[in-house]
């Protein structure tokens, strides 16, 4: 064998395995100076807390008092973290802030805000010095039960929802339900859409809890009935984490129950330049999907109606002028591109259970057209009834 052939057969296999774990915990009154949960997680390291204008306005004084006592070597930066600002430009600005403050490789970013804030923090943390630690303290309902508790972070790119992102586990997630006391009602409703999603695929008891108490939960910012609000939050978060646990990096399968509500919603958001809130888009997606599930004969009409009724009674939309058959077909094609060339549409078969429709070809175009039209007709009838 000549030298060239010998060189071609020389192989060294690099084993690049890394096992990481993190805690997600309820941390009541996390900014109370007598609560050292966040301080223990920071652990004396240089830290940069990233928050939003609304959180700074509502909780900035408490944050500064907490840091003065527990982490005086911590800076705070306030960024405009809305869906239409969720971009690489915002990530770059955060990276610049970290550089200006001389953060080293042992530093930690702390995301104190909603899902957009924790997304931006995760992407930036994955990139700064090729990776610094991050801690998440989600302040919105969506953040506490969905966007702020998993391993992913992403920003929008070239008109595509969450196209640019990373898998980057936080060191810890601290959930403080008290933040919901200052959350506007609309944002509570948006979070409720993600709770309904998890209930539909994993937990009938959770669905029934929300069905029974949604009015009181929304009216009281999840403080009433006593104990039920926190139970709904924790069950939702726990079911989400249980689903993510078996496939956290999405490298085992592209079939994910947590993708319910996320097939048609990304294009809905992009179609209006991200002026529609994610929770609204998820609610519309859920309504369309359960309507399709009934049309395909896998979900009973009674259960389909329960889901749509709960969404509407919670003040969530179930259709939009942007929800056209053409948009839905493009959404199906985009979903297949994202899911390993298979549609893997999550279809509820009962409240608490779901299956997958793997091929686009198995979804008749007329069924999609009829489902879109039905939701529009039902919404119009509901409006007319309200006027009568």
Secondary structure, 3 states (H helix, E strand, C coil): CCHHHHHHHCCCCCCCCCCCCCEEEECCCCCCCCCCHHHHHHCCCCEEEEECHHHHHHHHHHHHHHHHHHCCCEEEEECCCCHHHCCHHHHHHHHHHHHHCCCCCCCEEEEEECHHHHHHHHHHHHHHHHCCEEEEEECCHHHHHHHCCCCEEEEEECCEEEEEEEECCCCEEEECHHHHHHCCHHHHHHHHHHHHHHHHHHCHHHHHHHHHHHHHHHHCCCCCCCCHHHHHHHHHHHHHHHHHHCCCCCCCCCCCHHHCCCCCHHHHHHHCCCCCCHHHHHHHHHHHHHHHHHHCCCCCHHHHHHHHHHHHHCCCCCCCCCCCHHHHHHHHHHHHHHCCCCCCEEEEEECCEEEEECCHHHCCHHHHHHHHHHHHHHHHHHHHHHHC
